[in-house]
Amino acid sequence: MNIDQLIAKSAATRPKRPRFTPVDNQVYNATIHDYRANIEGQYGTSTAVNMTLDGTTDPVTLWLSGVQEDQFKDFMTNKETAMPLSVAFARVPKESSNGRPYGSLVIAEN
C-alpha cells in the first residue's frame, strides 16, 4: 500500500464531522462520543468535542478554546462515566473585568 492509498483508506473510515457553532444562549442536548484535548493550533491549544446533537445522527465537532476549553475540561474531570455521555450545554456571552466579551460554556450531564 502506498501513501495515497493509505490516506484514501483512512479518510473513508473516518466520519465527516463538520464544525458546530452554537448560537448564544441556546440550550443544546447532545451525546458526546469522544474528545481530544490540547490540540496545538495557530492560535494556541483547543479541544475538539465529537458529538451528535439530539434529533440527528450526523456527527459534528465542537471546537473549544480559552475559557470554554477550561470549563469543559473541569466538567469532564469530575466524570467517571464512560463515553458516550449525554449532556445539555449552552454558550453564554459574558464580559470580563476589563470589559472584554467572551463566551462561557455552561454544561451539565443529562
PEGIGI-V522123 format. One record per pair of residues at least 12 apart in sequence whose C-alpha atoms are under 10 Angstrom apart, sorted by the first residue. I is the first residue (numbers start at 1). J is the second residue. D is the distance in whole Angstrom. If there is no record, write none. Layout:
# PEGIGI-V522123
I,J,D
I,J,D
This chain:
# PEGIGI-V522123
15,58,9
15,59,7
15,60,9
16,58,8
16,59,7
16,60,8
16,61,9
17,50,8
17,51,9
17,52,10
17,58,8
17,59,5
17,60,4
17,61,6
17,62,9
18,50,10
18,58,9
18,59,8
18,60,5
18,61,6
18,62,9
19,48,9
19,49,10
19,50,9
19,59,9
19,60,6
19,61,5
19,62,6
19,63,7
20,49,10
20,50,10
20,51,9
20,52,10
20,53,10
20,59,9
20,60,6
20,61,6
20,62,5
20,63,8
21,60,10
21,61,9
21,62,7
21,63,8
21,64,10
21,91,9
22,62,8
22,89,9
22,90,7
22,91,7
22,92,10
23,90,8
23,91,7
23,92,9
24,90,7
24,91,5
24,92,6
24,93,7
24,103,8
24,104,10
24,105,10
25,89,9
25,90,6
25,91,6
25,92,5
25,93,8
25,105,10
25,106,10
26,89,8
26,90,6
26,91,7
26,92,8
27,88,7
27,89,6
27,90,5
27,91,8
27,92,10
27,106,9
27,107,9
28,53,7
28,54,8
28,87,8
28,88,5
28,89,5
28,90,6
28,91,9
28,107,9
29,52,9
29,53,6
29,54,6
29,55,9
29,86,7
29,87,6
29,88,4
29,89,7
29,90,9
29,107,10
29,108,10
29,109,10
29,110,8
30,50,10
30,51,7
30,52,6
30,53,4
30,54,5
30,55,9
30,56,9
30,84,10
30,85,8
30,86,6
30,87,5
30,88,6
30,89,8
30,109,10
30,110,9
31,50,9
31,51,5
31,52,5
31,53,6
31,54,7
31,59,10
31,83,9
31,84,6
31,85,5
31,86,4
31,87,6
31,88,9
31,109,10
31,110,9
32,49,7
32,50,6
32,51,4
32,52,7
32,53,9
32,59,10
32,60,10
32,61,10
32,62,10
32,83,7
32,84,5
32,85,5
32,86,6
32,87,7
33,49,8
33,50,6
33,51,5
33,52,8
33,59,9
33,82,9
33,83,6
33,84,5
33,85,7
33,86,9
34,48,9
34,49,6
34,50,5
34,51,7
34,61,10
34,82,10
34,83,7
34,84,7
34,85,9
35,47,7
35,48,5
35,49,4
35,50,6
35,51,9
35,61,9
35,62,9
35,63,10
35,83,10
36,48,5
36,49,7
36,50,8
36,63,10
37,49,8
37,63,10
37,64,9
37,65,10
37,69,8
37,72,10
37,73,8
38,65,9
38,69,9
39,65,10
43,65,9
44,65,8
44,66,9
45,64,9
45,65,7
45,66,8
45,69,9
46,63,7
46,64,6
46,65,5
46,66,8
46,68,10
46,69,7
46,70,10
47,61,10
47,62,8
47,63,6
47,64,5
47,65,6
47,66,10
47,68,9
47,69,6
47,70,9
47,72,9
47,73,9
48,60,10
48,61,6
48,62,6
48,63,5
48,64,7
48,65,9
48,69,9
49,61,5
49,62,5
49,63,6
49,64,8
49,69,10
49,72,9
50,62,7
50,63,9
51,84,9
51,85,9
51,86,9
51,87,10
52,86,10
53,86,10
53,87,10
53,88,10
54,86,9
54,87,10
54,88,10
64,105,9
65,103,10
66,102,9
66,103,9
66,104,9
67,102,8
67,103,7
67,104,7
67,105,8
68,91,8
68,92,10
68,102,9
68,103,7
68,104,6
68,105,5
68,106,9
69,104,9
69,105,8
70,104,10
70,105,9
71,104,8
71,105,6
71,106,8
71,107,8
72,104,10
72,105,7
72,106,9
72,107,8
72,108,10
75,105,10
75,106,9
75,107,7
75,108,8
75,109,9
76,107,10
76,108,10
76,109,10
79,109,9
85,109,7
85,110,8
86,108,9
86,109,6
86,110,5
87,107,7
87,108,6
87,109,4
87,110,5
88,106,8
88,107,6
88,108,5
88,109,6
88,110,6
89,105,7
89,106,5
89,107,4
89,108,6
89,109,9
89,110,10
90,103,10
90,104,8
90,105,6
90,106,5
90,107,7
90,108,10
91,103,6
91,104,6
91,105,5
91,106,6
91,107,9
92,104,5
92,105,6
92,106,7
93,105,9
